[in-house]
Amino acid sequence: MDAIKNAIAALRADTDLTDLIGANNLYHQRAPKVCKYPAVIYSLVSSNPSLSGDNTKLYNRIRIRFHILTKAGSASYNPVTAAITKIMTANNWVEGETVEMMEDDDIFVRVIDFIIQE
C-alpha cells in the first residue's frame, strides 16, 4: 500500500499543513489523551479489490479516513481540511464522504475520506 505511505509522507512534508497543526500532530489511528489542537488522525478504512480477472487481483480501491480534531469548530478545521484536500488530490486521491460531529469535552470533529485505486 505504497499509496498510503506516499500520502502520509506528503502530508508530513507540507509546510502549510504543519503550520496549521504542528509538526507532530498527525497521528495514526488515535491521538494521545493530551494533545495540541487542531490534530489529525488517519486510518485505513478499507482496501478492496476493484478489478480482478482469472483469479488475479488487478487493482485495489483504498480508502483512508482523516479525523480533524479541534476545540474551535469549523473556524479551525476548515483551513486544515483545505490543506489536506489539496495534498491528497495532488497525489491522485479523490475526496469521499465528509461528516461533522462533536465529542465529549467540546471537541469538534470533521471526518473526511479519500479514495484511490492502486
LUMPAPA-287479 format. One line per 3 residues: number of its first residue (from 1); their letters; for each residue x negated, y negated, z negated of N, C-alpha, C. Coordinates in Angstrom, 3 decimals. Example, Ala and Ser with C-alpha at 12.3 -4.5 7.8 and 13.67 -1.06 7.14 Angstrom:
1	as	-13.190/5.690/-7.800/-12.300/4.500/-7.800/-13.200/3.300/-7.800 ~ -12.850/2.250/-7.080/-13.670/1.060/-7.140/-12.900/-0.030/-7.870;
//
This chain:
1	mda	-0.817/1.179/0.000/0.000/0.000/0.000/-0.865/-1.247/0.000 ~ -1.632/-1.346/1.041/-2.504/-2.499/1.202/-1.727/-3.802/1.278 ~ -0.499/-3.758/1.768/0.299/-4.981/1.893/0.503/-5.647/0.536;
4	ikn	0.746/-4.854/-0.493/0.949/-5.413/-1.837/-0.360/-5.980/-2.372 ~ -1.436/-5.222/-2.246/-2.739/-5.707/-2.713/-3.119/-7.013/-2.021 ~ -2.896/-7.068/-0.723/-3.225/-8.284/0.031/-2.355/-9.458/-0.387;
7	aia	-1.072/-9.210/-0.616/-0.162/-10.288/-1.026/-0.550/-10.842/-2.391 ~ -0.839/-9.969/-3.342/-1.207/-10.426/-4.687/-2.542/-11.171/-4.649 ~ -3.481/-10.688/-3.852/-4.761/-11.392/-3.706/-4.542/-12.783/-3.122;
10	alr	-3.643/-12.898/-2.149/-3.332/-14.211/-1.552/-2.683/-15.131/-2.577 ~ -1.796/-14.590/-3.411/-1.157/-15.407/-4.454/-2.189/-15.901/-5.468 ~ -3.070/-15.016/-5.896/-4.092/-15.393/-6.888/-5.085/-16.415/-6.327;
13	adt	-5.309/-16.378/-5.021/-6.279/-17.283/-4.394/-5.694/-18.635/-4.021 ~ -4.382/-18.770/-4.033/-3.743/-20.005/-3.590/-3.784/-21.061/-4.700 ~ -4.462/-22.158/-4.443/-4.611/-23.193/-5.479/-3.316/-23.941/-5.753;
16	dlt	-2.440/-24.068/-4.748/-1.150/-24.719/-5.008/-0.352/-23.934/-6.045 ~ -0.338/-22.606/-5.907/0.392/-21.774/-6.868/-0.298/-21.776/-8.226 ~ -1.600/-21.609/-8.253/-2.296/-21.569/-9.544/-2.251/-22.922/-10.258;
19	dli	-2.142/-24.014/-9.505/-1.948/-25.321/-10.142/-0.595/-25.384/-10.853 ~ 0.408/-24.688/-10.313/1.745/-24.696/-10.908/1.876/-23.768/-12.108 ~ 1.276/-22.586/-12.011/1.485/-21.584/-13.062/0.248/-21.305/-13.909;
22	gan	-0.899/-21.768/-13.470/-2.139/-21.452/-14.171/-2.802/-20.248/-13.520 ~ -4.077/-20.149/-13.692/-4.854/-19.099/-13.024/-4.548/-17.705/-13.553 ~ -4.065/-17.602/-14.775/-3.869/-16.277/-15.383/-2.404/-15.950/-15.669;
25	nly	-1.471/-16.647/-15.060/-0.055/-16.423/-15.363/0.684/-15.659/-14.281 ~ -0.021/-14.773/-13.584/0.583/-13.863/-12.623/0.374/-12.455/-13.172 ~ 1.473/-11.808/-13.577/1.388/-10.544/-14.303/2.036/-9.408/-13.513;
28	hqr	1.519/-8.214/-13.701/2.113/-7.027/-13.105/3.067/-6.375/-14.109 ~ 4.310/-6.227/-13.750/5.396/-5.563/-14.456/5.916/-6.257/-15.707 ~ 5.081/-6.878/-16.501/5.600/-7.623/-17.656/4.578/-8.629/-18.157;
31	apk	5.108/-9.680/-18.715/4.254/-10.728/-19.282/4.097/-10.457/-20.774 ~ 3.010/-10.913/-21.361/2.874/-10.765/-22.818/3.939/-11.593/-23.530 ~ 4.247/-11.212/-24.749/5.285/-11.929/-25.503/4.953/-13.407/-25.662;
34	vck	3.685/-13.707/-25.789/3.253/-15.094/-25.888/2.524/-15.423/-24.587 ~ 3.181/-16.212/-23.754/2.538/-16.624/-22.506/2.919/-18.072/-22.228 ~ 2.189/-18.691/-21.359/2.448/-20.068/-20.955/3.491/-20.045/-19.834;
37	ypa	4.379/-21.019/-19.832/5.413/-21.110/-18.795/5.109/-22.261/-17.867 ~ 5.407/-22.155/-16.590/6.045/-21.010/-15.948/5.062/-19.861/-15.764 ~ 5.627/-18.669/-15.713/4.849/-17.452/-15.472/5.541/-16.657/-14.373;
40	viy	4.779/-15.812/-13.705/5.328/-14.989/-12.624/4.977/-13.536/-12.895 ~ 5.991/-12.687/-12.801/5.813/-11.245/-12.947/6.156/-10.613/-11.602 ~ 5.342/-9.666/-11.151/5.643/-8.971/-9.903/5.681/-7.468/-10.148;
43	slv	6.474/-6.783/-9.330/6.534/-5.325/-9.407/6.996/-4.758/-8.078 ~ 6.584/-3.533/-7.827/7.040/-2.803/-6.660/8.449/-2.313/-6.950 ~ 9.393/-2.634/-6.076/10.768/-2.194/-6.264/11.003/-0.893/-5.519;
46	ssn	10.540/-0.836/-4.282/10.731/0.383/-3.507/9.724/0.467/-2.376 ~ 9.493/1.687/-1.955/8.697/1.968/-0.776/9.378/3.145/-0.096 ~ 10.150/2.844/0.949/10.959/3.851/1.611/10.522/4.048/3.046;
49	psl	10.555/5.298/3.524/10.290/5.498/4.948/11.351/4.763/5.771 ~ 10.911/3.946/6.709/11.881/3.232/7.536/11.894/3.755/8.961 ~ 10.879/4.530/9.322/10.840/5.147/10.635/10.030/6.428/10.531;
52	sgd	10.621/7.521/10.961/9.910/8.795/10.935/10.332/9.625/12.135 ~ 9.494/10.557/12.477/9.794/11.464/13.571/8.897/12.672/13.498 ~ 9.420/13.828/13.881/8.656/15.075/13.844/8.041/15.325/12.473;
55	ntk	8.844/15.083/11.425/8.404/15.280/10.036/7.198/14.420/9.660 ~ 7.037/13.298/10.331/5.943/12.384/10.035/6.514/11.003/9.739 ~ 6.078/10.437/8.642/6.496/9.077/8.294/5.627/8.108/9.085;
58	lyn	6.279/7.252/9.871/5.536/6.313/10.705/5.405/4.936/10.054 ~ 6.449/4.495/9.358/6.434/3.185/8.702/7.098/3.278/7.340 ~ 6.638/2.462/6.420/7.279/2.270/5.123/7.908/0.897/5.082;
61	rir	9.043/0.778/4.433/9.613/-0.526/4.106/9.349/-0.736/2.624 ~ 8.571/-1.763/2.315/8.138/-2.030/0.945/8.837/-3.285/0.440 ~ 9.332/-3.198/-0.783/9.994/-4.348/-1.426/9.258/-4.668/-2.714;
64	irf	8.843/-5.929/-2.824/8.190/-6.410/-4.033/9.107/-7.464/-4.660 ~ 9.162/-7.486/-5.982/10.058/-8.409/-6.697/9.245/-9.295/-7.620 ~ 9.584/-10.579/-7.590/8.957/-11.567/-8.470/9.998/-12.096/-9.449;
67	hil	9.628/-12.180/-10.709/10.418/-12.865/-11.733/9.649/-14.132/-12.081 ~ 10.258/-15.270/-11.851/9.649/-16.547/-12.209/10.297/-16.989/-13.514 ~ 9.504/-17.076/-14.566/9.997/-17.405/-15.903/9.629/-18.835/-16.250;
70	tka	10.591/-19.560/-16.785/10.313/-20.933/-17.186/11.240/-21.339/-18.329 ~ 10.841/-22.332/-19.043/11.684/-22.914/-20.097/12.411/-24.154/-19.583 ~ 12.051/-24.631/-18.383/12.583/-25.893/-17.874/13.602/-25.719/-16.754;
73	gsa	14.040/-24.516/-16.475/15.060/-24.289/-15.457/14.567/-24.538/-14.042 ~ 15.520/-24.878/-13.170/15.207/-24.990/-11.745/14.175/-26.075/-11.441 ~ 14.089/-27.092/-12.271/13.090/-28.139/-12.045/11.684/-27.561/-12.073;
76	syn	11.498/-26.477/-12.815/10.188/-25.854/-12.923/10.013/-24.702/-11.941 ~ 11.059/-23.894/-11.724/10.813/-22.745/-10.855/11.049/-23.001/-9.378 ~ 11.674/-24.116/-8.990/11.809/-24.420/-7.557/10.454/-24.609/-6.867;
79	pvt	9.526/-25.384/-7.432/8.211/-25.509/-6.780/7.443/-24.188/-6.756 ~ 7.583/-23.372/-7.795/6.908/-22.074/-7.831/7.498/-21.162/-6.758 ~ 8.816/-21.163/-6.630/9.485/-20.380/-5.598/9.006/-20.793/-4.219;
82	aai	8.922/-22.081/-3.985/8.467/-22.584/-2.676/7.038/-22.146/-2.386 ~ 6.172/-22.198/-3.380/4.768/-21.799/-3.181/4.667/-20.302/-2.891 ~ 5.396/-19.488/-3.645/5.373/-18.037/-3.411/5.928/-17.714/-2.034;
85	tki	7.032/-18.343/-1.669/7.647/-18.095/-0.358/6.693/-18.456/0.769 ~ 6.005/-19.570/0.637/5.044/-19.996/1.659/3.935/-18.957/1.834 ~ 3.408/-18.472/0.730/2.315/-17.496/0.773/2.805/-16.166/1.345;
88	mta	3.936/-15.701/0.851/4.430/-14.391/1.280/4.812/-14.391/2.761 ~ 5.493/-15.421/3.225/5.879/-15.456/4.643/4.659/-15.617/5.541 ~ 3.628/-16.296/5.069/2.389/-16.403/5.843/1.697/-15.048/5.977;
91	nnw	2.013/-14.135/5.065/1.449/-12.784/5.099/2.450/-11.763/5.650 ~ 3.411/-12.246/6.433/4.379/-11.416/7.171/5.447/-10.736/6.321 ~ 5.654/-11.192/5.104/6.756/-10.695/4.284/8.009/-11.495/4.625;
94	veg	9.166/-10.869/4.469/10.452/-11.516/4.717/11.172/-11.647/3.381 ~ 11.740/-12.818/3.141/12.444/-13.044/1.889/13.723/-12.224/1.844 ~ 13.963/-11.594/0.697/15.179/-10.815/0.482/16.108/-11.547/-0.461;
97	etv	16.684/-10.814/-1.398/17.648/-11.392/-2.338/16.977/-12.314/-3.344 ~ 17.760/-13.281/-3.797/17.342/-14.180/-4.869/18.470/-14.252/-5.893 ~ 18.116/-14.130/-7.171/19.097/-14.159/-8.249/18.559/-15.067/-9.343;
100	emm	19.451/-15.792/-9.987/19.061/-16.599/-11.141/19.771/-16.078/-12.377 ~ 19.081/-16.106/-13.515/19.670/-15.670/-14.767/18.987/-16.377/-15.920 ~ 19.511/-16.131/-17.092/18.915/-16.717/-18.296/18.762/-15.616/-19.323;
103	edd	17.619/-15.582/-19.980/17.360/-14.591/-21.010/17.429/-15.252/-22.378 ~ 17.331/-14.411/-23.406/17.285/-14.941/-24.770/16.131/-15.920/-24.897 ~ 16.164/-16.739/-25.902/15.126/-17.727/-26.179/15.068/-18.814/-25.113;
106	dif	16.182/-19.047/-24.414/16.277/-20.115/-23.416/15.228/-20.003/-22.322 ~ 14.968/-18.802/-21.865/14.052/-18.593/-20.749/14.879/-18.454/-19.484 ~ 14.640/-19.351/-18.540/15.306/-19.299/-17.248/14.499/-18.394/-16.328;
109	vrv	15.191/-17.584/-15.531/14.523/-16.625/-14.661/15.095/-16.729/-13.255 ~ 14.225/-16.821/-12.281/14.619/-16.675/-10.883/13.936/-15.406/-10.391 ~ 14.724/-14.510/-9.826/14.227/-13.251/-9.280/14.310/-13.356/-7.763;
112	idf	13.211/-13.059/-7.100/13.171/-13.157/-5.645/12.429/-11.936/-5.087 ~ 13.031/-11.319/-4.079/12.447/-10.140/-3.432/11.859/-10.509/-2.088 ~ 10.810/-9.788/-1.712/10.225/-9.891/-0.379/10.040/-8.492/0.178;
115	iiq	10.226/-8.358/1.484/10.197/-7.072/2.154/9.218/-7.129/3.313 ~ 8.494/-6.009/3.503/7.593/-5.880/4.645/7.654/-4.444/5.141 ~ 7.381/-4.277/6.383/7.270/-2.934/6.956/5.802/-2.678/7.241;
118	e	5.307/-1.565/6.718/3.876/-1.256/6.850/3.695/0.102/7.510;
//
